[in-house]
Amino acid sequence: MTDPAPFAQFVPFTLPHGVVVLIGLAVGAVLLAAGLRGGLPRRIAAATLAFANLAAWPLSQYAWMDYPKVLDNILPFHLCDVAAITAGFALLTGHPLLRRLTYFWGLAATLQALLTPAIGIGFPHAPFVMFFVHHFAVVIAAVWIPVVEGWRPRRPLWLDPLNVYVWSVGYLLFAIAVNTAFGTNFAFAATPPPGPTLIDHLGPWPWYLLAMQPLGLLFFILLALPFRFRRPSS
């Protein structure tokens, strides 16, 4: 991703990063509290969260309007783009597969993007703001589904992690095909993201793609473990 030099550059783990994360956590807490109240507050919070996820990609296009863009920023094929669309429809429809993907993708992948953001433009520019709105919308939806809607993984507990892992591999193969055809870097399958991320510790390309496979499945299994004593749902 190439960012214009005149604009403030994002530096991870600095004050703007910390402040925007705290704001996102506060917004998430308000939405979840409204959801747990039920009635009209829940309906308003659910509609707001669904809108934030489904509007994340078009609003991001508007945020990048005055900045140099590459194809990676135009096509909605990053995993977090797919996760936001999935989360929006999961909230609107309650579809079991969409709920499943939202929970595991949101907390295993999108949450990491908030901790180690792959963006070069910093505060107060529009791409910076939309990056965090987009990713927080997915993460909050991933928490909303079990906390507010009472969703639980199916039994045995390895079933949903394995199911989501298969979908994740399918997405990765799709991303590799698109990258090969258009020279993009979806799923960071062509080159590691800029800045410090977990991928930096998994070896050079293409070996980090292989190292990500057992690690991703492990994350999915760990996310299912808190439900081992809870009643399963669809």
C-alpha positions as CSV (number, residue, x, y, z in Angstrom):
1,M,0.0,0.0,0.0
2,T,1.4,3.4,-1.0
3,D,0.4,6.4,1.1
4,P,0.9,10.0,0.2
5,A,3.9,11.5,1.9
6,P,2.3,14.9,2.9
7,F,-0.2,13.1,5.2
8,A,0.4,12.0,8.7
9,Q,1.7,8.5,8.8
10,F,0.2,5.9,11.2
11,V,2.6,4.5,13.8
12,P,1.4,1.5,15.8
13,F,1.3,1.5,19.6
14,T,1.4,5.3,19.9
15,L,-1.2,7.6,21.5
16,P,-3.5,7.9,18.5
17,H,-3.6,4.1,18.2
18,G,-4.4,3.7,21.9
19,V,-7.0,6.4,21.9
20,V,-8.9,5.0,18.9
21,V,-8.9,1.5,20.4
22,L,-10.3,2.9,23.7
23,I,-13.0,4.7,21.8
24,G,-13.9,1.6,19.9
25,L,-14.1,-0.4,23.1
26,A,-16.4,2.2,24.6
27,V,-18.7,2.2,21.6
28,G,-18.7,-1.6,21.7
29,A,-19.7,-1.6,25.3
30,V,-22.6,0.8,24.7
31,L,-23.9,-1.3,21.8
32,L,-23.7,-4.5,23.8
33,A,-25.3,-3.0,26.8
34,A,-28.2,-1.8,24.6
35,G,-28.5,-5.2,23.1
36,L,-28.7,-6.9,26.5
37,R,-31.5,-4.5,27.5
38,G,-33.7,-5.9,24.8
39,G,-36.7,-4.2,23.2
40,L,-36.1,-1.0,21.3
41,P,-32.5,-0.4,22.5
42,R,-31.6,-3.8,21.2
43,R,-33.3,-3.2,17.8
44,I,-31.5,0.1,17.4
45,A,-28.1,-1.3,18.4
46,A,-28.5,-4.3,16.1
47,A,-29.5,-2.1,13.1
48,T,-26.6,0.3,13.8
49,L,-24.2,-2.6,13.9
50,A,-25.5,-4.3,10.8
51,F,-25.4,-1.0,8.9
52,A,-21.8,-0.3,10.1
53,N,-20.7,-3.7,8.7
54,L,-22.6,-3.5,5.4
55,A,-21.6,0.1,4.8
56,A,-17.9,-0.4,5.8
57,W,-16.7,-1.1,2.3
58,P,-18.6,1.7,0.4
59,L,-17.7,4.2,3.2
60,S,-14.1,3.2,2.9
61,Q,-14.2,3.9,-0.8
62,Y,-15.4,7.4,0.0
63,A,-12.7,7.8,2.7
64,W,-10.0,7.0,0.2
65,M,-11.5,9.2,-2.6
66,D,-8.8,12.0,-2.2
67,Y,-5.9,9.6,-1.7
68,P,-3.9,7.5,-4.1
69,K,-5.5,4.1,-4.4
70,V,-4.4,0.6,-5.5
71,L,-6.6,-2.3,-6.6
72,D,-6.2,-3.8,-3.1
73,N,-8.2,-0.8,-1.7
74,I,-10.9,-1.0,-4.3
75,L,-12.0,-4.6,-4.5
76,P,-13.7,-5.9,-1.3
77,F,-11.6,-9.1,-1.1
78,H,-9.5,-8.6,2.0
79,L,-10.7,-11.1,4.7
80,C,-11.9,-8.2,6.9
81,D,-14.0,-6.9,3.9
82,V,-15.6,-10.4,3.6
83,A,-16.0,-10.6,7.3
84,A,-17.8,-7.3,7.5
85,I,-20.3,-8.3,4.8
86,T,-20.7,-11.7,6.5
87,A,-21.3,-10.0,9.8
88,G,-23.9,-7.6,8.5
89,F,-26.0,-10.4,7.0
90,A,-25.5,-12.6,10.0
91,L,-27.1,-9.9,12.2
92,L,-29.9,-9.4,9.7
93,T,-30.7,-13.0,9.0
94,G,-29.4,-15.1,11.9
95,H,-28.1,-17.6,9.4
96,P,-26.0,-20.3,11.3
97,L,-23.1,-20.4,8.9
98,L,-22.8,-16.6,8.8
99,R,-22.9,-16.4,12.6
100,R,-20.2,-19.0,12.8
101,L,-17.9,-17.3,10.3
102,T,-18.5,-13.9,12.0
103,Y,-17.6,-15.2,15.4
104,F,-14.4,-17.0,14.4
105,W,-13.2,-14.6,11.7
106,G,-14.0,-11.6,13.8
107,L,-12.1,-12.7,16.9
108,A,-9.3,-14.7,15.3
109,A,-8.4,-12.4,12.4
110,T,-10.1,-8.9,12.6
111,L,-9.2,-8.4,16.2
112,Q,-5.5,-8.8,15.3
113,A,-5.9,-6.1,12.7
114,L,-6.9,-3.7,15.4
115,L,-3.9,-4.6,17.5
116,T,-1.4,-4.5,14.5
117,P,-3.1,-2.3,11.9
118,A,-1.9,-2.7,8.3
119,I,-2.5,1.0,7.3
120,G,0.0,3.8,6.6
121,I,-2.2,6.9,6.9
122,G,-2.6,8.2,10.5
123,F,-5.0,10.4,12.5
124,P,-7.0,12.5,11.7
125,H,-7.4,11.4,8.0
126,A,-10.5,9.7,6.8
127,P,-8.8,6.3,5.8
128,F,-7.5,6.0,9.4
129,V,-11.0,6.6,10.9
130,M,-12.7,4.2,8.5
131,F,-10.1,1.5,9.0
132,F,-11.0,1.4,12.7
133,V,-14.7,1.8,12.2
134,H,-14.7,-1.1,9.8
135,H,-12.7,-3.4,11.9
136,F,-14.4,-2.6,15.2
137,A,-17.8,-3.2,13.5
138,V,-16.7,-6.7,12.8
139,V,-15.3,-7.4,16.2
140,I,-18.3,-6.0,18.0
141,A,-20.6,-8.1,15.8
142,A,-18.5,-11.2,16.7
143,V,-19.0,-10.5,20.4
144,W,-22.7,-9.5,19.9
145,I,-23.6,-12.9,18.4
146,P,-22.8,-15.0,21.5
147,V,-23.4,-12.4,24.2
148,V,-26.6,-10.8,23.0
149,E,-28.1,-13.4,20.6
150,G,-27.0,-16.4,22.7
151,W,-25.3,-18.2,19.8
152,R,-23.2,-21.2,20.8
153,P,-20.9,-23.5,18.7
154,R,-22.2,-26.9,17.8
155,R,-21.1,-30.1,19.5
156,P,-18.5,-31.6,19.4
157,L,-16.6,-28.4,19.9
158,W,-14.1,-29.1,17.2
159,L,-16.9,-29.2,14.5
160,D,-17.3,-25.4,14.0
161,P,-13.6,-24.6,14.2
162,L,-12.9,-27.2,11.5
163,N,-15.8,-26.0,9.4
164,V,-14.6,-22.3,9.6
165,Y,-11.1,-23.5,8.9
166,V,-12.2,-25.1,5.6
167,W,-14.0,-21.9,4.6
168,S,-10.9,-20.0,5.5
169,V,-8.7,-22.2,3.3
170,G,-11.2,-21.7,0.5
171,Y,-11.0,-18.0,0.9
172,L,-7.1,-18.1,0.9
173,L,-7.1,-20.1,-2.4
174,F,-9.5,-17.5,-3.9
175,A,-7.3,-14.7,-2.7
176,I,-4.2,-16.4,-4.2
177,A,-6.0,-16.7,-7.5
178,V,-7.0,-13.1,-7.5
179,N,-3.5,-12.0,-6.6
180,T,-2.1,-14.1,-9.4
181,A,-4.5,-12.6,-11.9
182,F,-4.3,-8.9,-10.8
183,G,-1.0,-8.5,-8.9
184,T,-2.9,-7.7,-5.6
185,N,-2.1,-8.8,-2.1
186,F,-5.4,-10.0,-0.7
187,A,-5.0,-12.1,2.5
188,F,-1.4,-10.9,2.5
189,A,-0.8,-14.0,0.4
190,A,1.7,-12.3,-1.9
191,T,3.8,-10.4,0.7
192,P,3.6,-9.7,4.4
193,P,1.7,-6.6,5.5
194,P,3.6,-3.4,6.4
195,G,4.3,-2.8,10.1
196,P,4.7,-5.3,12.9
197,T,2.3,-8.2,12.8
198,L,2.2,-11.8,13.8
199,I,3.2,-12.8,10.3
200,D,6.6,-11.4,10.9
201,H,7.3,-14.3,13.2
202,L,6.2,-17.0,10.8
203,G,9.1,-17.0,8.4
204,P,9.5,-15.6,4.8
205,W,7.0,-16.0,1.9
206,P,5.7,-18.6,1.1
207,W,6.5,-20.4,4.3
208,Y,4.4,-18.1,6.5
209,L,1.3,-19.2,4.5
210,L,1.9,-22.8,5.6
211,A,2.7,-21.8,9.1
212,M,-0.6,-19.8,9.3
213,Q,-2.6,-23.0,8.7
214,P,-2.2,-24.8,12.1
215,L,-2.0,-21.5,13.9
216,G,-5.4,-20.4,12.4
217,L,-7.0,-23.8,13.4
218,L,-5.6,-23.5,16.9
219,F,-7.1,-20.0,17.3
220,F,-10.5,-21.3,16.1
221,I,-10.3,-24.1,18.6
222,L,-9.3,-21.8,21.5
223,L,-12.3,-19.6,20.6
224,A,-14.6,-22.5,21.0
225,L,-13.3,-23.6,24.4
226,P,-15.1,-21.0,26.5
227,F,-18.4,-22.7,25.4
228,R,-17.4,-26.2,26.5
229,F,-19.9,-26.1,29.4
230,R,-22.6,-24.1,27.6
231,R,-25.6,-25.4,25.7
232,P,-24.9,-25.6,22.0
233,S,-27.0,-23.8,19.4
234,S,-27.3,-23.5,15.6
